[in-house]
Amino acid sequence: MKDHLETNVKAALPSWDRIEGNWKQFSGKVRERWGELTDDDLDVIAGRREQLVGKIQERYGIITDQAERQVAAWMNELSDTGRRSKISRH
């Protein structure tokens, strides 16, 4: 049962491949969430999750685990927003 639930949760999250492939669109959302990131930072990140985590860590002076949790929370928010928009269209 737990495996099934974890699979459903993972399926609901946007894949990082999707974020990386549409980086221009998602970079605006990243900038909204982490306003201290510069345009140069976003160019360096170029859709790579590890780079995003590293830049968040660097700009905000936090440890890697905290930056990872922030990115995971952001992805959950994207997923929630996507689900709400799908529901409102039906």
C-alpha positions in Angstrom: 0.0 0.0 0.0 2.8 2.4 0.9 4.5 1.8 -2.5 1.3 2.5 -4.3 0.8 5.8 -2.4 4.4 6.9 -3.0 4.0 6.1 -6.7 0.9 8.3 -6.9 2.6 11.1 -5.1 5.7 10.9 -7.5 3.4 10.8 -10.5 1.6 14.0 -9.4 4.9 16.0 -9.1 6.3 17.7 -12.1 9.3 15.8 -13.3 12.6 17.6 -13.2 13.0 16.7 -16.9 10.0 18.8 -17.6 11.3 21.7 -15.6 14.7 21.5 -17.3 13.1 21.2 -20.8 11.0 24.3 -20.1 13.6 26.3 -18.1 12.7 29.6 -19.6 9.1 29.3 -18.3 10.1 27.9 -15.0 12.9 30.3 -14.4 10.4 33.1 -13.8 8.7 31.0 -11.1 12.1 30.3 -9.6 12.8 34.0 -9.5 9.5 34.6 -7.8 10.4 32.1 -5.1 14.0 33.0 -4.6 14.3 36.7 -5.4 18.0 36.9 -4.5 18.9 34.8 -7.5 20.1 36.9 -10.4 19.6 36.5 -14.1 23.2 35.3 -14.3 22.4 32.7 -11.6 19.4 31.5 -13.7 21.6 31.2 -16.8 24.2 29.2 -14.9 21.5 26.9 -13.4 20.1 26.3 -16.9 17.5 23.9 -15.5 19.8 21.7 -13.6 18.5 20.8 -10.1 21.9 20.5 -8.5 22.9 23.9 -9.7 19.6 25.4 -8.4 20.2 23.8 -5.0 23.8 25.1 -5.0 22.8 28.7 -5.9 20.1 28.8 -3.3 22.6 27.5 -0.7 25.1 30.1 -1.7 22.7 33.1 -1.9 20.8 32.4 1.2 23.6 31.0 3.3 21.9 27.7 4.1 23.0 24.1 4.2 22.4 21.8 1.3 19.6 19.9 3.1 17.7 23.1 3.6 18.0 24.1 0.0 17.0 20.6 -1.1 13.9 20.8 1.1 13.0 24.2 -0.4 13.3 22.9 -3.9 11.1 19.9 -3.0 8.5 22.2 -1.4 8.5 24.4 -4.5 8.0 21.4 -6.7 5.0 20.3 -4.5 3.6 23.8 -4.9 3.9 23.5 -8.7 2.1 20.2 -8.5 -0.7 21.6 -6.3 -1.1 24.6 -8.7 -1.3 22.2 -11.7 -3.9 20.0 -10.0 -6.0 23.0 -9.1 -5.9 24.4 -12.6 -6.9 21.0 -14.1 -9.8 20.7 -11.7 -11.0 24.3 -12.5 -11.0 23.5 -16.2 -13.5 20.6 -15.8 
